[in-house]
Amino acid sequence: MTSGTIRYWAAAKEAAGTAEESVEGETLEAVLKSVRDKRSGDDRLSRILERSSFLVDGAPVGTRAHSEVRITQGSVIEVLPPFAGG
């Protein structure tokens, strides 16, 4: 299994209760599912993940399907929730 790190920013950090954690998965979809499953009784993070943007190893995921975004050994996934302000 491929392992890496997921980093949470702003509201995602608060909902996750941590700034980062180790994760496992072959795709971004699998990683996000495991993160949600860890917090199955609390849907705050799940709601934020639905609205967030992601970077994988510094590259924006954009509109690509999460099932198509491959995670490599040591990948860093950044969760960027929508920011308020303007």
C-alpha positions as CSV (number, residue, x, y, z in Angstrom):
1,M,0.0,0.0,0.0
2,T,1.2,3.5,-0.9
3,S,1.6,5.9,2.1
4,G,2.0,9.6,2.3
5,T,0.9,12.6,4.3
6,I,-2.2,14.7,4.1
7,R,-2.0,18.3,5.3
8,Y,-5.1,20.2,6.4
9,W,-5.4,24.0,6.1
10,A,-7.9,26.5,7.7
11,A,-11.3,25.0,8.4
12,A,-10.1,21.5,7.3
13,K,-7.5,21.6,10.0
14,E,-10.0,22.5,12.6
15,A,-12.5,19.8,11.5
16,A,-9.7,17.1,11.3
17,G,-8.4,18.1,14.7
18,T,-4.8,17.9,13.4
19,A,-2.6,19.8,10.9
20,E,-1.5,16.6,9.2
21,E,-1.6,12.8,9.3
22,S,-0.2,9.8,7.6
23,V,-2.5,8.2,5.0
24,E,-2.5,5.2,2.7
25,G,-4.1,4.7,-0.7
26,E,-3.3,4.3,-4.4
27,T,-5.5,7.3,-5.5
28,L,-6.7,10.5,-4.0
29,E,-10.2,9.0,-3.9
30,A,-9.0,6.1,-1.7
31,V,-7.1,8.5,0.6
32,L,-10.1,10.7,1.1
33,K,-12.3,7.7,1.7
34,S,-10.0,6.5,4.5
35,V,-9.9,10.0,6.0
36,R,-13.7,10.1,6.1
37,D,-13.9,6.5,7.4
38,K,-11.7,7.5,10.4
39,R,-14.2,10.1,11.4
40,S,-17.4,8.2,10.6
41,G,-19.3,9.7,13.5
42,D,-18.5,13.3,12.6
43,D,-19.3,14.6,9.1
44,R,-17.7,18.1,9.5
45,L,-14.5,17.2,7.7
46,S,-16.4,15.3,5.0
47,R,-18.5,18.4,4.3
48,I,-15.4,20.5,4.0
49,L,-13.6,17.9,1.7
50,E,-16.6,18.1,-0.7
51,R,-15.9,21.8,-1.2
52,S,-12.1,21.8,-1.0
53,S,-9.3,22.1,-3.6
54,F,-6.4,19.7,-3.5
55,L,-2.7,19.7,-4.3
56,V,-0.8,16.5,-4.7
57,D,2.9,17.0,-4.5
58,G,2.4,20.6,-5.3
59,A,0.4,20.1,-8.4
60,P,-3.3,21.2,-8.5
61,V,-5.8,18.4,-8.9
62,G,-8.3,20.8,-10.6
63,T,-11.3,19.1,-12.1
64,R,-9.6,15.6,-12.6
65,A,-11.6,12.8,-11.1
66,H,-10.1,11.8,-7.7
67,S,-10.1,8.2,-8.8
68,E,-7.6,9.1,-11.6
69,V,-5.2,11.0,-9.4
70,R,-2.4,8.6,-8.5
71,I,-0.7,8.8,-5.1
72,T,3.0,7.7,-5.0
73,Q,5.1,6.6,-2.1
74,G,5.7,9.7,0.1
75,S,3.2,11.9,-1.6
76,V,2.0,15.1,0.1
77,I,-1.7,16.0,-0.3
78,E,-2.8,19.5,0.7
79,V,-6.4,20.2,1.5
80,L,-7.4,23.8,0.7
81,P,-10.9,24.6,1.8
82,P,-12.6,27.6,0.3
83,F,-11.3,30.8,1.9
84,A,-13.6,33.7,3.0
85,G,-12.9,37.2,2.2
86,G,-12.4,39.2,-0.9
